[in-house]
Amino acid sequence: MSSSAPFAIVTGAAGWLGQGLVSALVRGLPDSPWANVDAARVRALILPGQDASTLRSLGPGIEVVEGDVRDPAACARLCQDGAGSTVFHTAGVIHPRRVAEFYEINVDGTRNLMRAAREAGAQRAVVVSSNSQCGCNPRRDHLFDESSPYHPYMNYGRSKMLMEMAVKEVQASGALETVVVRAPWFYGPFQPPRQTLFLQMIRDGKGPIVGDGNNLRSMAYIDNLSQGLLLAAKTASANGKIYWIADERPYTMNQIMDTVERLLESEFGQKCAHRRLRLPSIASDVAQFMDASIQSLGAYQQQLHVLSEMNKTIACSVARAQSELNYRPMIALEEGMRRSIRWCLERGQL
């Protein structure tokens, strides 16, 4: 790739968000035309051996680089000739094989990338964080905002907290502009098998409701999240700031599952069992204790971790992004899940 003009650099490009973001960069966002960024050229980092066919099909101006953010040399190759470019850091691990990977990838990997971006003369890094560094809301009527204190939920949350702190150090040096985008549970096309399994469980009557199901969850449709990332990249005043990016309002777990079930059956002809796997709230509390115990030994069990959060409210406000970035989340739960289900069915995944 020629160094004649700045280009967009995307880590984690073969992942769920990565593919959605690359698509937005090269094809635009039809629902959010004001957020589009002129980035016909994208350099995309994928892990060695990952399938890049979907990425390459998104447009001709995509250069695929194989490497791992844990490798400083790979980060240097990725950012080479990147003077003036924007780095979108979506790579990270949510469900690792072992706890140490949280820190190796989410913290050390981010440090490696920021160093390489700075040395290459990149202009800005937009770094994807999470809700987990703030943990769970203390009440159901509470929403996290950018002033909420750190209260990390287990090792994943702690790794994201440390990642944000590392980004703040880079920002303080003045050598690289940075914006941190905090994303909750997202949904939409390019989804991984774990999200498709969630849809299948709802269809088959095995969708878990822990407690009364009225706990709130913020979610981000993939194009809403991509819109927020693009706006964070091009809004000059965003430099040095943190933004929550999600759908305009949170949803209850009952709303999420009821919406999926209704769409599957009424619009896509999928026969649904019309049942839920109902568990008492204490089931999540027991899972949290077991999850913490297993993680203290350096191991990780995905199902336990997911169950531990199922009775909790994890919700945020996007007011600051709306005010300062002109963020306008155009897709809400019903249309977003409709597009998610259609994407899965077109690929024979449901």
ZIBEL-V833346 format. One line per field, one symbol per residue. ss: DSSP state (2 for helix, 1 for strand, 0 for the rest). psi: psi as a letter, one per 40 degrees, with the letter a starting at -180 (. if undefined). A space follows every 10 residues. Layout:
ss=???
psi=???
//
This chain:
ss=0000000111 1000022222 2222222000 0022200000 0111110000 0022222000 0111110000 0222222220 0000011110 0000000102 2222222222 2222222222 0001111111 0000000000 0001000000 0002222222 2222222222 2220001111 1110111000 0022222222 2220000111 0000011011 1222222222 2222022200 0111100000 1122222222 2222220000 0000001110 0222222222 2222220010 0222222220 0001010022 2222000000 0022222222 2222220000
psi=hiediiihhh ifeeaddddd ddddddeihd egdeeihgge hhhhhiihei heddddedie fhhhhhihee hdddddddeh ffheihhhge iihdgididd ddddddcddd ddddddddde fidihhhhai eeeebiidid ehhiaeehih gihadddddd dddddddddd dddeehiihh hhhahiiaie iidddddddd dddeeehhhh aeeeiihiih iddddddddd dddehdeehe ihhhhiidii iidddddddd dddddddefh hiefiighii dddddddddd ddddddeeih hddddddded eihgiihedd ddddefhghd hadddddddd ddddddefe.
//
